Amino acid sequence: MDIEELIENFSFFENWEEKYQYVIDLGNKLEPLDAAYKTEEWKVKGCQSQVWLVPHFVNGCIHFAGDSDAILVRGIIAIILLIYNDKTPEEIKSIDVMKIFAKLGLEENLTPSRRNGMLSMVAKIREYADFK
């Protein structure tokens, strides 16, 4: 699935409850992160839930794996990974994630703490992009 397909899928939902359930479904499809990565080294600071993001650098692009102990946050991670996975550091830095979340109709429905957590994930991804 790409970003445009994700936006199209979200356009079919009439209300927040349907979107909420779809986000949870996306999180349920997220491949579990190996327990070896669930350490402080890979933990995202600034998230209310526990969140881990692990970069893998392949052929000039970055592929991320991620996980959380919260079901809705796992769904947010799935969306974030869909947006940022397998992009070059330059592409990662050019993405306006809030514009995408607005198109999905999620921006206005995220609680302030979840929004801050999502922005912390994005900041960590950009930090990895700067590292490369």
C-alpha positions in Angstrom: 0.0 0.0 0.0 1.3 3.5 -0.8 0.3 6.9 0.7 -2.3 7.7 -2.0 -4.0 4.3 -1.5 -4.0 4.9 2.3 -5.6 8.3 1.8 -8.2 6.8 -0.6 -9.0 4.0 2.0 -9.6 6.7 4.7 -11.9 8.6 2.4 -14.4 5.8 2.6 -15.0 6.2 6.3 -17.8 8.4 7.5 -16.8 9.0 11.0 -13.9 8.9 13.6 -15.0 5.6 15.0 -14.5 3.9 11.6 -11.2 5.6 11.1 -10.2 4.6 14.6 -11.0 1.0 14.0 -9.0 1.1 10.7 -6.0 2.5 12.5 -6.2 -0.4 15.0 -6.5 -2.9 12.1 -3.4 -1.4 10.5 -1.6 -1.8 13.8 -2.7 -5.4 14.1 -1.1 -6.1 10.7 2.2 -4.5 11.8 5.0 -7.1 12.0 6.0 -7.6 15.6 9.4 -6.1 16.5 12.0 -8.6 17.7 12.2 -8.4 21.5 15.9 -7.7 21.2 15.1 -4.2 19.9 12.7 -3.3 22.7 15.4 -1.6 24.6 16.2 2.0 25.7 18.5 2.3 22.7 15.6 2.1 20.2 12.9 3.7 22.4 11.3 6.9 21.2 11.3 9.6 23.9 8.2 11.8 24.2 5.6 9.1 23.7 3.1 8.4 26.4 3.1 4.7 25.4 6.3 2.7 24.8 7.4 3.0 21.2 10.4 1.6 19.5 11.8 2.5 16.0 14.7 0.7 14.4 16.3 1.9 11.2 17.9 -0.4 8.6 20.0 1.4 6.0 19.7 -0.3 2.6 21.1 1.0 -0.7 20.8 4.7 0.3 17.3 4.3 1.7 16.1 3.7 5.2 13.6 0.9 6.2 12.1 1.2 9.6 10.7 -1.4 11.9 8.6 -0.3 14.9 6.3 -1.4 17.6 4.3 -0.2 20.7 2.6 -1.6 23.7 -0.6 0.3 22.8 -3.0 -0.9 20.1 -3.9 2.5 18.7 -0.3 3.7 18.7 0.7 0.5 16.8 -1.7 1.7 14.1 -0.1 5.2 14.1 3.3 3.5 13.8 2.0 1.5 10.8 0.9 4.7 9.1 4.2 6.5 9.9 6.2 3.5 8.5 4.0 3.5 5.4 4.9 7.2 4.9 8.6 7.0 5.6 9.8 3.5 4.8 12.3 2.9 2.0 12.9 6.6 1.3 16.2 8.4 1.0 17.2 10.7 3.9 16.5 13.7 1.6 13.0 12.3 0.8 12.4 11.7 4.5 13.3 15.3 5.4 11.0 16.7 2.7 7.8 14.9 3.8 5.1 17.0 5.5 3.5 14.4 7.8 0.9 16.8 9.2 -0.4 17.5 5.7 -0.7 13.7 5.2 -2.5 13.2 8.5 -4.8 16.1 7.6 -5.7 14.3 4.3 -6.4 11.1 6.3 -8.7 13.1 8.6 -6.6 12.0 11.6 -4.9 15.3 12.6 -8.0 16.8 14.3 -8.9 13.5 16.0 -5.6 12.8 17.7 -5.4 13.7 21.4 -2.7 16.2 22.2 -0.6 13.4 23.8 -0.9 11.1 20.8 -0.1 14.0 18.5 3.0 14.8 20.5 3.9 11.1 20.4 3.5 10.9 16.7 5.6 14.1 16.3 8.3 12.4 18.5 8.3 9.4 16.2 8.7 11.7 13.2 11.5 13.6 14.9 13.3 10.3 15.6 12.9 9.2 12.0 14.4 12.6 10.9 17.2 12.1 13.4 18.1 8.8 11.8 17.9 10.4 8.3 20.4 13.1 9.5 22.6 10.3 10.8 22.9 8.6 7.5 
